[in-house]
Amino acid sequence: MKSIISYPNRGKWGNSSYRGNCSGHVIKDILEHFYPNSQPKRFIEVFSGGGTGEAVAKELGYKNSLHLDLNNGFNCLADEIPFGSDFVFSHPPYWDIIAYEKQRNFYNPDDLSNVMSYEEFISKLDKVNAKIYQSLLNGGRHAFLVGDVRKKGKYYSIIKDMTWFGDLESHIIKSQHNTFSENKTYSKYNFIPIVHEHLLVFKKNQVWKVDLKRTVTQSFDLRNFNKITWRDLIQGAVEWLGGKATLEQVYKVIEGSNKAVKNNHWKEKIRQTLQLHDNFVSFERGVWQLQHN
Ligand SMILES: C[S@@+](CC[C@H](N)C(=O)[O-])C[C@H]1O[C@@H](n2cnc3c(N)ncnc32)[C@H](O)[C@@H]1O
């Protein structure tokens, strides 16, 4: 196995019409990579969906694997993982992109694919990933497959936003084939279509100590940055003011910024930058705009 994988043909394992199913090659190859001449003590699959992992386990001759999903009565938010194991594969819903309620024909309030905010989805996914990590035997692995999502023009990277438990051992990019969106024609095709998924392999290397990693988003006003240039500040001010601005308007927007506070001659500096920088042009006396070519 290498860090990019692609299986144009998903193979014979599991139910190929189960929405969002994955190729059995992914599960087979990762298991054979870590257990080339043996078997895991126990292989557990969470979010087993249409039975892909179960068919792979059967083919590999595993006798004690477990395949858990709401559709066979296991709720990963409410229920305990029934056994400790050295290898867990999980393939959660990609937020609410596919409504598994329809696939199953019954609603469950804990279905991770229910309509919910992205924040709620991530917080539930974190709970499941914590539970999986806790259940691992020392030295065990959690192989986690998920895709990115684009919704209403916004890009969501689930692997970036979720909490990471344990040591990342591998990050594998999987090409996506035969997706629903692949066959859809978009009226405004001005974005880069997502045609990959991520397979992350986390390893538990210590019994008690665990490193958690999570991304934090902090919002700042660029005007509070010390290292921003006068050019950047004025460009921002002109854009903020609708693309055209008088000197007085630019002063007002930049007044109070860290750079202005630290410079007694900040107004002179603004005038000098406007005059000297070919980023800015003036077609009317005292009115400035951005040069675009
Ligand atoms: C992406 S699919 C898995 C597909 C599977 N790998 C396959 O090849 O068929 C995600 C699965 O998560 C299940 N699921 C969603 N919420 C769950 C929960 N709270 N507990 C257990 N399973 C859940 C859905 O029923 C669905 O089958």
The ligand as a Tripos MOL2 file, in Angstrom:
@<TRIPOS>MOLECULE
LIG
   27    29     1     0     0
SMALL
NO_CHARGES

@<TRIPOS>ATOM
      1 C1        -20.5400    5.9120    4.8010 C.3       1 LIG1
      2 S1        -21.6600    4.7170    5.4240 S.3       1 LIG1
      3 C2        -20.6750    3.3070    5.6070 C.3       1 LIG1
      4 C3        -20.5790    2.5210    4.3370 C.3       1 LIG1
      5 C4        -19.8140    1.2080    4.4260 C.3       1 LIG1
      6 N1        -18.3900    1.4170    4.5950 N.3       1 LIG1
      7 C5        -20.0720    0.3850    3.1830 C.2       1 LIG1
      8 O1        -19.1090    0.1020    2.4380 O.co2     1 LIG1
      9 O2        -21.2250    0.0480    2.9090 O.co2     1 LIG1
     10 C6        -22.0020    5.3190    7.0170 C.3       1 LIG1
     11 C7        -22.8690    4.4450    7.9070 C.3       1 LIG1
     12 O3        -22.9680    5.0520    9.1960 O.3       1 LIG1
     13 C8        -24.1330    4.5380    9.8120 C.3       1 LIG1
     14 N2        -24.4420    5.3430   11.0210 N.ar      1 LIG1
     15 C9        -24.8120    6.6430   11.1090 C.ar      1 LIG1
     16 N3        -24.9910    7.0070   12.4000 N.ar      1 LIG1
     17 C10       -24.7030    5.9090   13.1510 C.ar      1 LIG1
     18 C11       -24.7070    5.6550   14.5620 C.ar      1 LIG1
     19 N4        -25.0610    6.5870   15.4580 N.pl3     1 LIG1
     20 N5        -24.3410    4.4170   14.9760 N.ar      1 LIG1
     21 C12       -24.0020    3.4340   14.0920 C.ar      1 LIG1
     22 N6        -23.9940    3.6240   12.7470 N.ar      1 LIG1
     23 C13       -24.3410    4.8430   12.2760 C.ar      1 LIG1
     24 C14       -25.1690    4.6380    8.6950 C.3       1 LIG1
     25 O4        -26.2420    3.7340    8.9480 O.3       1 LIG1
     26 C15       -24.3060    4.2190    7.4630 C.3       1 LIG1
     27 O5        -24.5000    2.8620    7.1760 O.3       1 LIG1
@<TRIPOS>BOND
     1     1     2 1
     2     2     3 1
     3     2    10 1
     4     3     4 1
     5     4     5 1
     6     5     6 1
     7     5     7 1
     8     7     8 2
     9     7     9 1
    10    10    11 1
    11    11    12 1
    12    11    26 1
    13    12    13 1
    14    13    14 1
    15    13    24 1
    16    14    15 ar
    17    14    23 ar
    18    15    16 ar
    19    16    17 ar
    20    17    18 ar
    21    17    23 ar
    22    18    19 1
    23    18    20 ar
    24    20    21 ar
    25    21    22 ar
    26    22    23 ar
    27    24    25 1
    28    24    26 1
    29    26    27 1
@<TRIPOS>SUBSTRUCTURE
     1 LIG1         1 GROUP 0 **** ****
